[in-house]
Amino acid sequence: MKPRYIFPLAFGFLFIILLSSCSKERFDFDYDPPSPDAILEEIFPGSIKGSQRSGMALEMDRGFRGYKSVYLDGKITMEIIKCPGEKEANYYFGTTIVPEFKSKKVRHYDNFNNRWKATGTDTDGRKWIAWVNYVWIFRLSGQTEELFNYVVRVCSFVS
């Protein structure tokens, strides 16, 4: 190889390494979903960082069931929606969750192999993650980076 090609090739290689290190956060969503008859205690922790779970049923269309748990006076939230089928879960995510993420200051969402996932940050710094796992839709948030990382760690369906 001629010496005049070494610098451009080395620069190109370093540029690719730099771009890959600046890529979006990576999460592992490849976990078994809750069983179809799972109860709330099997899905959400009873407490996080000493804060007891307070929760509410979400108002949903017929055939959908949703629940939201709140911890630390709203600094951490966990939501789950059980849909009638995979097709409905993907449709709901694409038509309801994705538009919510489009309004976030920083956002990334995609649908790969018919499995939606999204991450984002609000203008106030709250971090969000959402994904589809068969008939289940999950959405987690943390007011700070530390709380967001913590809620991802304690959720049994993502890492």
N, C-alpha and C positions, 0 to 999 in steps of 0.2 A: 504494500500500500504506500502511496506517495505521501510524504510528510504534510503536504498542503491540505490533505483530506482528514488528517487526524484531529485537528482542532475542531472543525465543524461537526465531525462525528461525536467527539467527546462532549462538546457543548450540547448537541441534540440529545445524547444519552442522559446527561445531567438534567436537562430540561424535563424530560419524560419522568425521571425519578422525582423531581420537585413537584410536578403536577400530580403524580399519584399520591404523594404524601399529603397533598392539600385536598384530597377528595372528601366527599361527604362522609359523615359518620356512618359506620357500618354496624348493623344490628343483626342478630341471628333470630329469625322468626320461625325456624324449623322445629317447632315443638308440637307435641300432640295437643289438640284443643281440649277444653273441658268435656267431660262426658255429657251426653244430651240431657241427663237428669241431674246435673251438678247443682248443688245448693250454694248459696252465697258464700258461706264460710270456706268452701273448697276453692273459690276463685279469688276472693279478696282477703288480705290479712285483716285480722281483728283490730290490730293497732300498728302504727308506723311511728317510730321514734317517740314512743310513749303516748301518742295521740290516738284515742279510740276512734274507730270508724264511725262516721255518721253518714247516712246514705238516704237515697230516695229512688223510687221507681221512676223511670223516664216515661213520658207520654209517648207512646209508639202507635203506629198503624196496626191494624189487626194482623195477627200472626207473628209479630215482632215483640220481643221482650227486652227491656233495657233497664240497667241499674247503674247508678253513679254513687261512688264512695268518695268521701271527702275527709282529709286528714289535715292536722295542723292549721285549723281555721281556714281551709281552702288553699293552703300553699302547695298541697299535693292532691291531685284528683286521679281517680281511676274509673273508667266507664267500660261497660261491656254490653253488647247488644247481641241477642240470639235471633237470627233470621230464619224464615221458614226453609230456606235452601241456599246452596252456594250461589246460584244465579242471582237471587234476591240480595244476598250479602254484597256481591260485587256491584250490583246496580245501585244499591243504597250508598255504598262507599263512593262510587263515582259521581253520584248526583247530589249527595248531601255533605259528605266529609271533604271531598276534594275542593268544592267551592269555599268551604271554611278555611282550608289551608291556603287557597289562592290569595286570601286577604292578609296573610301573615307577612311580616317584614322579610323574614328569611324562610324559604320553604323548598321542599323537594318532595315530589310524589311520583309514583310510577305504578304501572300495572304490568308485571312480568309473569308469564304463564298463568294468567287469570288470577293473580294474587296481588291485591292492592297493598301498598304501604305508603306512609307519608311521615315526614318530620318537618318541624317548623319552629320558629321563634316569633313571639308577638313583639309589638313595639315596646312593651314594658319589660321584655326579657324573659317572659315565661316560655319554657321549652315544651314542645308537644311531640308525641309520636302516636301513630295510629296504624293499624293493619288489619287485614282479613285473614282469618284462619278457618277455612271451610265455611261453616254457617255462623261463625262468631266474628264480631268486630270488636276490637280493643282500642281504647284511646286513653293515654296516660299523659299527665302534665306535672311539671314541677316549677315553682316560682323562680328558683335559682338553678344554676348548673348542678350544684351539689344535691339539691332535692330531686332534680330530674334524674340524675344518675342513680340516686338511692331508690326511687320508685321503679326504675327499670330493673335494678338488682332484685328487688323483693317480688316482682311480678314473675309468676312461674311460667309464663308463656312467651318470654322474650329475654334475650341477654345481649 
